[in-house]
Amino acid sequence: MKHIEQEKEVVFKNACGGFTLLEVLVALVLLSISLVAIFELFSANLRGIAKSDDYSHAVIMAESKMRQILDDDTLAEQTWTESTEDGYRMNTVVSSTASDRTENLQIKLLEINLTVSWIKDSKERTLNLKTLKMVNKQL
């Protein structure tokens, strides 16, 4: 009879095994904190992708405009501004540089400074490209 009572106690102790309410709540809190951290990482990545897309578009436009300017054989010192339909503004400044070094030569150096700017998320973003072009002096 004693043996049967000991077996009942062992069965009763094993049947009571499980998680307490406190353990379940702690597990849920840890799970929710980790999920929030993961979602924050995803949203930060999406913001970075959108920002790099804007810069990539600006670089493509700036390189295209710079090639047009460099292909112009009648390039002279001047300044102009252009705007695109998608909200980009391009400021171009062509100025003479190193005049003291080229005064005895048949050429002059023109510095081309192209600035592309746009507004994204109420912040103005800019991209600058600079180069030099050698042109013949006009007599």
BATORKOL-858283 format. One record per residue: x negated, y, z negated of N, C-alpha, C in turn. Coordinates in nm, 3 decimals, always signed. Layout:
! residues N
n.u->X&n.v->Y&n.w->Z&ca.u->X&ca.v->Y&ca.w->Z&c.u->X&c.v->Y&c.w->Z
...
//
This chain:
! residues 139
n.u->-0.080&n.v->-0.117&n.w->+0.000&ca.u->+0.000&ca.v->+0.000&ca.w->+0.000&c.u->-0.086&c.v->+0.126&c.w->+0.000
n.u->-0.194&n.v->+0.120&n.w->-0.070&ca.u->-0.285&ca.v->+0.232&ca.w->-0.075&c.u->-0.343&c.v->+0.260&c.w->+0.064
n.u->-0.367&n.v->+0.157&n.w->+0.137&ca.u->-0.423&ca.v->+0.168&ca.w->+0.271&c.u->-0.325&c.v->+0.240&c.w->+0.365
n.u->-0.199&n.v->+0.216&n.w->+0.352&ca.u->-0.098&ca.v->+0.280&ca.w->+0.437&c.u->-0.087&c.v->+0.428&c.w->+0.402
n.u->-0.096&n.v->+0.464&n.w->+0.276&ca.u->-0.090&ca.v->+0.605&ca.w->+0.236&c.u->-0.211&c.v->+0.680&c.w->+0.288
n.u->-0.328&n.v->+0.621&n.w->+0.287&ca.u->-0.447&ca.v->+0.687&ca.w->+0.340&c.u->-0.433&c.v->+0.709&c.w->+0.491
n.u->-0.374&n.v->+0.613&n.w->+0.560&ca.u->-0.353&ca.v->+0.628&ca.w->+0.704&c.u->-0.257&c.v->+0.743&c.w->+0.731
n.u->-0.153&n.v->+0.757&n.w->+0.653&ca.u->-0.057&ca.v->+0.865&ca.w->+0.671&c.u->-0.124&c.v->+1.000&c.w->+0.649
n.u->-0.214&n.v->+1.010&n.w->+0.553&ca.u->-0.285&ca.v->+1.136&ca.w->+0.527&c.u->-0.375&c.v->+1.172&c.w->+0.644
n.u->-0.442&n.v->+1.074&n.w->+0.702&ca.u->-0.529&ca.v->+1.098&ca.w->+0.816&c.u->-0.447&c.v->+1.144&c.w->+0.936
n.u->-0.334&n.v->+1.078&n.w->+0.960&ca.u->-0.247&ca.v->+1.116&ca.w->+1.071&c.u->-0.192&c.v->+1.256&c.w->+1.047
n.u->-0.154&n.v->+1.288&n.w->+0.927&ca.u->-0.099&ca.v->+1.419&ca.w->+0.896&c.u->-0.204&c.v->+1.529&c.w->+0.913
n.u->-0.328&n.v->+1.505&n.w->+0.873&ca.u->-0.435&ca.v->+1.603&ca.w->+0.889&c.u->-0.464&c.v->+1.626&c.w->+1.036
n.u->-0.465&n.v->+1.524&n.w->+1.118&ca.u->-0.492&ca.v->+1.538&ca.w->+1.261&c.u->-0.377&c.v->+1.608&c.w->+1.332
n.u->-0.254&n.v->+1.586&n.w->+1.287&ca.u->-0.139&ca.v->+1.647&ca.w->+1.352&c.u->-0.134&c.v->+1.796&c.w->+1.325
n.u->-0.192&n.v->+1.844&n.w->+1.219&ca.u->-0.191&ca.v->+1.986&ca.w->+1.186&c.u->-0.299&c.v->+2.063&c.w->+1.259
n.u->-0.390&n.v->+1.995&n.w->+1.328&ca.u->-0.498&ca.v->+2.064&ca.w->+1.399&c.u->-0.443&c.v->+2.146&c.w->+1.514
n.u->-0.493&n.v->+2.268&n.w->+1.534&ca.u->-0.450&ca.v->+2.357&ca.w->+1.643&c.u->-0.506&c.v->+2.496&c.w->+1.618
n.u->-0.461&n.v->+2.591&n.w->+1.700&ca.u->-0.510&ca.v->+2.728&ca.w->+1.687&c.u->-0.416&c.v->+2.808&c.w->+1.599
n.u->-0.473&n.v->+2.892&n.w->+1.516&ca.u->-0.391&ca.v->+2.981&ca.w->+1.435&c.u->-0.352&c.v->+3.103&c.w->+1.519
n.u->-0.256&n.v->+3.177&n.w->+1.471&ca.u->-0.212&ca.v->+3.296&ca.w->+1.541&c.u->-0.326&c.v->+3.398&c.w->+1.554
n.u->-0.406&n.v->+3.412&n.w->+1.454&ca.u->-0.519&ca.v->+3.504&ca.w->+1.456&c.u->-0.619&c.v->+3.465&c.w->+1.565
n.u->-0.648&n.v->+3.337&n.w->+1.578&ca.u->-0.742&ca.v->+3.291&ca.w->+1.681&c.u->-0.686&c.v->+3.319&c.w->+1.820
n.u->-0.559&n.v->+3.299&n.w->+1.840&ca.u->-0.497&ca.v->+3.326&ca.w->+1.970&c.u->-0.502&c.v->+3.475&c.w->+2.002
n.u->-0.474&n.v->+3.561&n.w->+1.903&ca.u->-0.480&ca.v->+3.706&ca.w->+1.925&c.u->-0.621&c.v->+3.752&c.w->+1.958
n.u->-0.719&n.v->+3.701&n.w->+1.888&ca.u->-0.859&ca.v->+3.737&ca.w->+1.917&c.u->-0.897&c.v->+3.694&c.w->+2.058
n.u->-0.857&n.v->+3.577&n.w->+2.098&ca.u->-0.887&ca.v->+3.530&ca.w->+2.234&c.u->-0.821&c.v->+3.618&c.w->+2.339
n.u->-0.696&n.v->+3.660&n.w->+2.315&ca.u->-0.627&ca.v->+3.747&ca.w->+2.410&c.u->-0.693&c.v->+3.885&c.w->+2.418
n.u->-0.738&n.v->+3.938&n.w->+2.305&ca.u->-0.807&ca.v->+4.067&ca.w->+2.305&c.u->-0.936&c.v->+4.058&c.w->+2.384
n.u->-1.014&n.v->+3.954&n.w->+2.363&ca.u->-1.140&ca.v->+3.937&ca.w->+2.437&c.u->-1.114&c.v->+3.921&c.w->+2.587
n.u->-1.011&n.v->+3.846&n.w->+2.622&ca.u->-0.976&ca.v->+3.827&ca.w->+2.762&c.u->-0.934&c.v->+3.959&c.w->+2.825
n.u->-0.854&n.v->+4.038&n.w->+2.756&ca.u->-0.808&ca.v->+4.166&ca.w->+2.812&c.u->-0.924&c.v->+4.265&c.w->+2.828
n.u->-1.017&n.v->+4.267&n.w->+2.734&ca.u->-1.133&ca.v->+4.356&ca.w->+2.745&c.u->-1.218&c.v->+4.318&c.w->+2.866
n.u->-1.240&n.v->+4.190&n.w->+2.885&ca.u->-1.322&ca.v->+4.147&ca.w->+3.000&c.u->-1.250&c.v->+4.174&c.w->+3.132
n.u->-1.118&n.v->+4.158&n.w->+3.137&ca.u->-1.044&ca.v->+4.188&ca.w->+3.260&c.u->-1.048&c.v->+4.337&c.w->+3.293
n.u->-1.037&n.v->+4.423&n.w->+3.194&ca.u->-1.047&ca.v->+4.567&ca.w->+3.217&c.u->-1.184&c.v->+4.603&c.w->+3.271
n.u->-1.289&n.v->+4.545&n.w->+3.217&ca.u->-1.424&ca.v->+4.572&ca.w->+3.265&c.u->-1.441&c.v->+4.527&c.w->+3.411
n.u->-1.387&n.v->+4.413&n.w->+3.445&ca.u->-1.396&ca.v->+4.363&ca.w->+3.583&c.u->-1.320&c.v->+4.454&c.w->+3.678
n.u->-1.200&n.v->+4.498&n.w->+3.640&ca.u->-1.123&ca.v->+4.588&ca.w->+3.726&c.u->-1.193&c.v->+4.722&c.w->+3.744
n.u->-1.259&n.v->+4.772&n.w->+3.641&ca.u->-1.336&ca.v->+4.896&ca.w->+3.653&c.u->-1.449&c.v->+4.881&c.w->+3.753
n.u->-1.516&n.v->+4.767&n.w->+3.751&ca.u->-1.624&ca.v->+4.744&ca.w->+3.848&c.u->-1.570&c.v->+4.744&c.w->+3.990
n.u->-1.457&n.v->+4.680&n.w->+4.012&ca.u->-1.399&ca.v->+4.677&ca.w->+4.146&c.u->-1.361&c.v->+4.816&c.w->+4.193
n.u->-1.301&n.v->+4.896&n.w->+4.106&ca.u->-1.261&ca.v->+5.031&ca.w->+4.148&c.u->-1.382&c.v->+5.119&c.w->+4.174
n.u->-1.489&n.v->+5.102&n.w->+4.096&ca.u->-1.611&ca.v->+5.179&ca.w->+4.121&c.u->-1.671&c.v->+5.141&c.w->+4.256
n.u->-1.666&n.v->+5.013&n.w->+4.291&ca.u->-1.717&ca.v->+4.970&ca.w->+4.421&c.u->-1.634&c.v->+5.028&c.w->+4.534
n.u->-1.503&n.v->+5.034&n.w->+4.517&ca.u->-1.417&ca.v->+5.091&ca.w->+4.621&c.u->-1.444&c.v->+5.240&c.w->+4.640
n.u->-1.467&n.v->+5.312&n.w->+4.530&ca.u->-1.502&ca.v->+5.454&ca.w->+4.542&c.u->-1.634&c.v->+5.471&c.w->+4.614
n.u->-1.730&n.v->+5.387&n.w->+4.584&ca.u->-1.860&ca.v->+5.394&ca.w->+4.652&c.u->-1.850&c.v->+5.365&c.w->+4.800
n.u->-1.766&n.v->+5.270&n.w->+4.837&ca.u->-1.748&ca.v->+5.237&ca.w->+4.978&c.u->-1.684&c.v->+5.354&c.w->+5.052
n.u->-1.584&n.v->+5.417&n.w->+4.992&ca.u->-1.519&ca.v->+5.532&ca.w->+5.056&c.u->-1.617&c.v->+5.648&c.w->+5.072
n.u->-1.700&n.v->+5.672&n.w->+4.972&ca.u->-1.798&ca.v->+5.779&ca.w->+4.979&c.u->-1.902&c.v->+5.752&c.w->+5.088
n.u->-1.950&n.v->+5.629&n.w->+5.096&ca.u->-2.049&ca.v->+5.596&ca.w->+5.199&c.u->-1.989&c.v->+5.602&c.w->+5.338
n.u->-1.859&n.v->+5.574&n.w->+5.351&ca.u->-1.793&ca.v->+5.585&ca.w->+5.480&c.u->-1.791&c.v->+5.730&c.w->+5.527
n.u->-1.764&n.v->+5.824&n.w->+5.436&ca.u->-1.765&ca.v->+5.966&ca.w->+5.472&c.u->-1.905&c.v->+6.010&c.w->+5.516
n.u->-2.007&n.v->+5.968&n.w->+5.441&ca.u->-2.144&ca.v->+6.005&ca.w->+5.477&c.u->-2.186&c.v->+5.942&c.w->+5.610
n.u->-2.146&n.v->+5.819&n.w->+5.635&ca.u->-2.179&ca.v->+5.754&ca.w->+5.762&c.u->-2.116&c.v->+5.828&c.w->+5.879
n.u->-1.991&n.v->+5.869&n.w->+5.862&ca.u->-1.923&ca.v->+5.945&ca.w->+5.968&c.u->-1.993&c.v->+6.079&c.w->+5.991
n.u->-2.034&n.v->+6.145&n.w->+5.883&ca.u->-2.104&ca.v->+6.273&ca.w->+5.895&c.u->-2.239&c.v->+6.256&c.w->+5.964
n.u->-2.311&n.v->+6.150&n.w->+5.933&ca.u->-2.441&ca.v->+6.125&ca.w->+5.996&c.u->-2.425&c.v->+6.100&c.w->+6.145
n.u->-2.325&n.v->+6.023&n.w->+6.183&ca.u->-2.302&ca.v->+5.995&ca.w->+6.325&c.u->-2.270&c.v->+6.124&c.w->+6.400
n.u->-2.183&n.v->+6.207&n.w->+6.343&ca.u->-2.149&ca.v->+6.334&ca.w->+6.408&c.u->-2.270&c.v->+6.426&c.w->+6.416
n.u->-2.349&n.v->+6.434&n.w->+6.308&ca.u->-2.465&ca.v->+6.522&ca.w->+6.306&c.u->-2.570&c.v->+6.477&c.w->+6.408
n.u->-2.596&n.v->+6.347&n.w->+6.416&ca.u->-2.693&ca.v->+6.297&ca.w->+6.515&c.u->-2.646&c.v->+6.325&c.w->+6.657
n.u->-2.518&n.v->+6.309&n.w->+6.683&ca.u->-2.464&ca.v->+6.336&ca.w->+6.816&c.u->-2.480&c.v->+6.483&c.w->+6.852
n.u->-2.446&n.v->+6.570&n.w->+6.758&ca.u->-2.460&ca.v->+6.714&ca.w->+6.782&c.u->-2.606&c.v->+6.753&c.w->+6.799
n.u->-2.694&n.v->+6.694&n.w->+6.719&ca.u->-2.836&ca.v->+6.726&ca.w->+6.729&c.u->-2.892&c.v->+6.684&c.w->+6.865
n.u->-2.849&n.v->+6.572&n.w->+6.916&ca.u->-2.894&ca.v->+6.529&ca.w->+7.050&c.u->-2.844&c.v->+6.623&c.w->+7.157
n.u->-2.722&n.v->+6.673&n.w->+7.145&ca.u->-2.671&ca.v->+6.771&ca.w->+7.241&c.u->-2.755&c.v->+6.898&c.w->+7.238
n.u->-2.789&n.v->+6.942&n.w->+7.119&ca.u->-2.870&ca.v->+7.064&ca.w->+7.105&c.u->-3.009&c.v->+7.042&c.w->+7.164
n.u->-3.070&n.v->+6.930&n.w->+7.134&ca.u->-3.205&ca.v->+6.903&ca.w->+7.185&c.u->-3.208&c.v->+6.885&c.w->+7.336
n.u->-3.099&n.v->+6.842&n.w->+7.396&ca.u->-3.093&ca.v->+6.826&ca.w->+7.541&c.u->-3.072&c.v->+6.958&c.w->+7.614
n.u->-3.036&n.v->+7.063&n.w->+7.543&ca.u->-3.012&ca.v->+7.193&ca.w->+7.604&c.u->-3.146&c.v->+7.256&c.w->+7.643
n.u->-3.167&n.v->+7.279&n.w->+7.772&ca.u->-3.292&ca.v->+7.339&ca.w->+7.820&c.u->-3.296&c.v->+7.490&c.w->+7.801
n.u->-3.182&n.v->+7.551&n.w->+7.778&ca.u->-3.175&ca.v->+7.697&ca.w->+7.760&c.u->-3.159&c.v->+7.734&c.w->+7.613
n.u->-3.209&n.v->+7.653&n.w->+7.527&ca.u->-3.194&ca.v->+7.676&ca.w->+7.383&c.u->-3.269&c.v->+7.802&c.w->+7.342
n.u->-3.202&n.v->+7.888&n.w->+7.268&ca.u->-3.262&ca.v->+8.012&ca.w->+7.219&c.u->-3.222&c.v->+8.031&c.w->+7.073
n.u->-3.282&n.v->+8.132&n.w->+7.011&ca.u->-3.250&ca.v->+8.159&ca.w->+6.871&c.u->-3.106&c.v->+8.207&c.w->+6.860
n.u->-3.029&n.v->+8.136&n.w->+6.778&ca.u->-2.889&ca.v->+8.170&ca.w->+6.760&c.u->-2.832&c.v->+8.093&c.w->+6.640
n.u->-2.712&n.v->+8.130&n.w->+6.602&ca.u->-2.640&ca.v->+8.065&ca.w->+6.492&c.u->-2.496&c.v->+8.048&c.w->+6.533
n.u->-2.438&n.v->+7.930&n.w->+6.506&ca.u->-2.297&ca.v->+7.910&ca.w->+6.534&c.u->-2.238&c.v->+7.805&c.w->+6.440
n.u->-2.105&n.v->+7.808&n.w->+6.431&ca.u->-2.031&ca.v->+7.717&ca.w->+6.344&c.u->-1.920&c.v->+7.651&c.w->+6.425
n.u->-1.902&n.v->+7.523&n.w->+6.404&ca.u->-1.795&ca.v->+7.447&ca.w->+6.469&c.u->-1.719&c.v->+7.368&c.w->+6.363
n.u->-1.591&n.v->+7.346&n.w->+6.389&ca.u->-1.509&ca.v->+7.263&ca.w->+6.300&c.u->-1.447&c.v->+7.151&c.w->+6.382
n.u->-1.433&n.v->+7.036&n.w->+6.319&ca.u->-1.372&ca.v->+6.922&ca.w->+6.387&c.u->-1.229&c.v->+6.903&c.w->+6.337
n.u->-1.155&n.v->+6.822&n.w->+6.408&ca.u->-1.016&ca.v->+6.797&ca.w->+6.370&c.u->-1.003&c.v->+6.721&c.w->+6.239
n.u->-1.104&n.v->+6.641&n.w->+6.206&ca.u->-1.095&ca.v->+6.559&ca.w->+6.085&c.u->-1.157&c.v->+6.627&c.w->+5.962
n.u->-1.176&n.v->+6.760&n.w->+5.966&ca.u->-1.215&ca.v->+6.834&ca.w->+5.846&c.u->-1.363&c.v->+6.855&c.w->+5.826
n.u->-1.447&n.v->+6.824&n.w->+5.921&ca.u->-1.591&ca.v->+6.845&ca.w->+5.909&c.u->-1.627&c.v->+6.980&c.w->+5.971
n.u->-1.721&n.v->+7.050&n.w->+5.908&ca.u->-1.769&ca.v->+7.178&ca.w->+5.960&c.u->-1.919&c.v->+7.166&c.w->+5.984
n.u->-1.962&n.v->+7.208&n.w->+6.104&ca.u->-2.104&ca.v->+7.200&ca.w->+6.140&c.u->-2.159&c.v->+7.340&c.w->+6.160
n.u->-2.258&n.v->+7.377&n.w->+6.078&ca.u->-2.329&ca.v->+7.504&ca.w->+6.091&c.u->-2.464&c.v->+7.476&c.w->+6.153
n.u->-2.495&n.v->+7.548&n.w->+6.261&ca.u->-2.621&ca.v->+7.527&ca.w->+6.330&c.u->-2.698&c.v->+7.658&c.w->+6.333
n.u->-2.825&n.v->+7.651&n.w->+6.294&ca.u->-2.914&ca.v->+7.767&ca.w->+6.297&c.u->-3.037&c.v->+7.727&c.w->+6.377
n.u->-3.063&n.v->+7.803&n.w->+6.485&ca.u->-3.183&ca.v->+7.783&ca.w->+6.566&c.u->-3.267&c.v->+7.908&c.w->+6.547
n.u->-3.388&n.v->+7.889&n.w->+6.495&ca.u->-3.476&ca.v->+8.003&ca.w->+6.468&c.u->-3.618&c.v->+7.970&c.w->+6.511
n.u->-3.693&n.v->+8.074&n.w->+6.540&ca.u->-3.832&ca.v->+8.058&ca.w->+6.580&c.u->-3.916&c.v->+8.033&c.w->+6.455
n.u->-4.015&n.v->+7.948&n.w->+6.470&ca.u->-4.102&ca.v->+7.918&ca.w->+6.357&c.u->-4.247&c.v->+7.908&c.w->+6.405
n.u->-4.340&n.v->+7.929&n.w->+6.317&ca.u->-4.484&ca.v->+7.921&ca.w->+6.345&c.u->-4.523&c.v->+8.013&c.w->+6.460
n.u->-4.469&n.v->+8.134&n.w->+6.460&ca.u->-4.498&ca.v->+8.230&ca.w->+6.567&c.u->-4.646&c.v->+8.269&c.w->+6.571
n.u->-4.705&n.v->+8.280&n.w->+6.455&ca.u->-4.847&ca.v->+8.319&ca.w->+6.450&c.u->-4.938&c.v->+8.211&c.w->+6.509
n.u->-4.897&n.v->+8.088&n.w->+6.505&ca.u->-4.979&ca.v->+7.979&ca.w->+6.560&c.u->-4.959&c.v->+7.959&c.w->+6.710
n.u->-4.845&n.v->+8.006&n.w->+6.761&ca.u->-4.816&ca.v->+7.983&ca.w->+6.903&c.u->-4.818&c.v->+8.110&c.w->+6.986
n.u->-4.867&n.v->+8.223&n.w->+6.930&ca.u->-4.862&ca.v->+8.349&ca.w->+7.004&c.u->-4.949&c.v->+8.349&c.w->+7.129
n.u->-5.058&n.v->+8.273&n.w->+7.133&ca.u->-5.145&ca.v->+8.269&ca.w->+7.250&c.u->-5.113&c.v->+8.152&c.w->+7.343
n.u->-5.008&n.v->+8.078&n.w->+7.314&ca.u->-4.971&ca.v->+7.963&ca.w->+7.395&c.u->-4.849&c.v->+7.996&c.w->+7.481
n.u->-4.823&n.v->+7.912&n.w->+7.579&ca.u->-4.709&ca.v->+7.930&ca.w->+7.668&c.u->-4.581&c.v->+7.869&c.w->+7.610
n.u->-4.589&n.v->+7.823&n.w->+7.490&ca.u->-4.473&ca.v->+7.759&ca.w->+7.426&c.u->-4.441&c.v->+7.829&c.w->+7.295
n.u->-4.322&n.v->+7.803&n.w->+7.248&ca.u->-4.286&ca.v->+7.845&ca.w->+7.112&c.u->-4.208&c.v->+7.732&c.w->+7.047
n.u->-4.213&n.v->+7.730&n.w->+6.916&ca.u->-4.143&ca.v->+7.628&ca.w->+6.839&c.u->-4.013&c.v->+7.685&c.w->+6.784
n.u->-3.907&n.v->+7.608&n.w->+6.805&ca.u->-3.777&ca.v->+7.644&ca.w->+6.750&c.u->-3.740&c.v->+7.543&c.w->+6.642
n.u->-3.702&n.v->+7.593&n.w->+6.528&ca.u->-3.656&ca.v->+7.506&ca.w->+6.420&c.u->-3.503&c.v->+7.499&c.w->+6.428
n.u->-3.451&n.v->+7.377&n.w->+6.430&ca.u->-3.306&ca.v->+7.356&ca.w->+6.436&c.u->-3.262&c.v->+7.299&c.w->+6.303
n.u->-3.171&n.v->+7.371&n.w->+6.239&ca.u->-3.117&ca.v->+7.328&ca.w->+6.109&c.u->-2.967&c.v->+7.307&c.w->+6.126
n.u->-2.922&n.v->+7.182&n.w->+6.113&ca.u->-2.782&ca.v->+7.147&ca.w->+6.130&c.u->-2.727&c.v->+7.100&c.w->+5.995
n.u->-2.623&n.v->+7.167&n.w->+5.949&ca.u->-2.560&ca.v->+7.133&ca.w->+5.821&c.u->-2.416&c.v->+7.090&c.w->+5.847
n.u->-2.382&n.v->+6.970&n.w->+5.806&ca.u->-2.245&ca.v->+6.919&ca.w->+5.816&c.u->-2.187&c.v->+6.922&c.w->+5.675
n.u->-2.068&n.v->+6.982&n.w->+5.662&ca.u->-2.005&ca.v->+6.987&ca.w->+5.530&c.u->-1.858&c.v->+6.947&c.w->+5.543
n.u->-1.806&n.v->+6.889&n.w->+5.436&ca.u->-1.667&ca.v->+6.848&ca.w->+5.431&c.u->-1.623&c.v->+6.846&c.w->+5.286
n.u->-1.492&n.v->+6.850&n.w->+5.266&ca.u->-1.437&ca.v->+6.848&ca.w->+5.130&c.u->-1.369&c.v->+6.715&c.w->+5.107
n.u->-1.410&n.v->+6.649&n.w->+5.000&ca.u->-1.353&ca.v->+6.519&ca.w->+4.962&c.u->-1.332&c.v->+6.520&c.w->+4.811
n.u->-1.211&n.v->+6.491&n.w->+4.768&ca.u->-1.176&ca.v->+6.488&ca.w->+4.625&c.u->-1.209&c.v->+6.620&c.w->+4.557
n.u->-1.174&n.v->+6.730&n.w->+4.621&ca.u->-1.194&ca.v->+6.867&ca.w->+4.573&c.u->-1.341&c.v->+6.903&c.w->+4.550
n.u->-1.433&n.v->+6.827&n.w->+4.609&ca.u->-1.576&ca.v->+6.858&ca.w->+4.603&c.u->-1.628&c.v->+6.877&c.w->+4.745
n.u->-1.714&n.v->+6.975&n.w->+4.762&ca.u->-1.773&ca.v->+6.995&ca.w->+4.894&c.u->-1.899&c.v->+6.909&c.w->+4.905
n.u->-1.906&n.v->+6.832&n.w->+5.008&ca.u->-2.021&ca.v->+6.746&ca.w->+5.035&c.u->-2.096&c.v->+6.803&c.w->+5.155
n.u->-2.228&n.v->+6.791&n.w->+5.156&ca.u->-2.307&ca.v->+6.842&ca.w->+5.268&c.u->-2.413&c.v->+6.742&c.w->+5.309
n.u->-2.452&n.v->+6.755&n.w->+5.434&ca.u->-2.559&ca.v->+6.674&ca.w->+5.492&c.u->-2.641&c.v->+6.765&c.w->+5.581
n.u->-2.774&n.v->+6.766&n.w->+5.565&ca.u->-2.862&ca.v->+6.853&ca.w->+5.643&c.u->-2.952&c.v->+6.770&c.w->+5.733
n.u->-2.966&n.v->+6.815&n.w->+5.856&ca.u->-3.064&ca.v->+6.759&ca.w->+5.949&c.u->-3.149&c.v->+6.874&c.w->+5.998
n.u->-3.281&n.v->+6.852&n.w->+6.005&ca.u->-3.375&ca.v->+6.953&ca.w->+6.053&c.u->-3.470&c.v->+6.890&c.w->+6.151
n.u->-3.503&n.v->+6.967&n.w->+6.255&ca.u->-3.603&ca.v->+6.920&ca.w->+6.351&c.u->-3.665&c.v->+7.042&c.w->+6.418
n.u->-3.768&n.v->+7.016&n.w->+6.497&ca.u->-3.835&ca.v->+7.119&ca.w->+6.576&c.u->-3.823&c.v->+7.084&c.w->+6.723
n.u->-3.816&n.v->+7.190&n.w->+6.806&ca.u->-3.817&ca.v->+7.169&ca.w->+6.950&c.u->-3.915&c.v->+7.268&c.w->+7.011
n.u->-3.995&n.v->+7.217&n.w->+7.104&ca.u->-4.091&ca.v->+7.300&ca.w->+7.172&c.u->-4.030&c.v->+7.344&c.w->+7.305
n.u->-4.028&n.v->+7.476&n.w->+7.328&ca.u->-3.972&ca.v->+7.531&ca.w->+7.452&c.u->-4.074&c.v->+7.625&c.w->+7.515
n.u->-4.058&n.v->+7.646&n.w->+7.645&ca.u->-4.145&ca.v->+7.740&ca.w->+7.715&c.u->-4.107&c.v->+7.882&c.w->+7.679
n.u->-4.209&n.v->+7.968&n.w->+7.668&ca.u->-4.183&ca.v->+8.109&ca.w->+7.641&c.u->-4.127&c.v->+8.172&c.w->+7.766
n.u->-4.031&n.v->+8.258&n.w->+7.749&ca.u->-3.978&ca.v->+8.333&ca.w->+7.862&c.u->-4.059&c.v->+8.460&c.w->+7.876
n.u->-4.109&n.v->+8.481&n.w->+7.994&ca.u->-4.195&ca.v->+8.599&ca.w->+8.018&c.u->-4.117&c.v->+8.719&c.w->+8.056
//
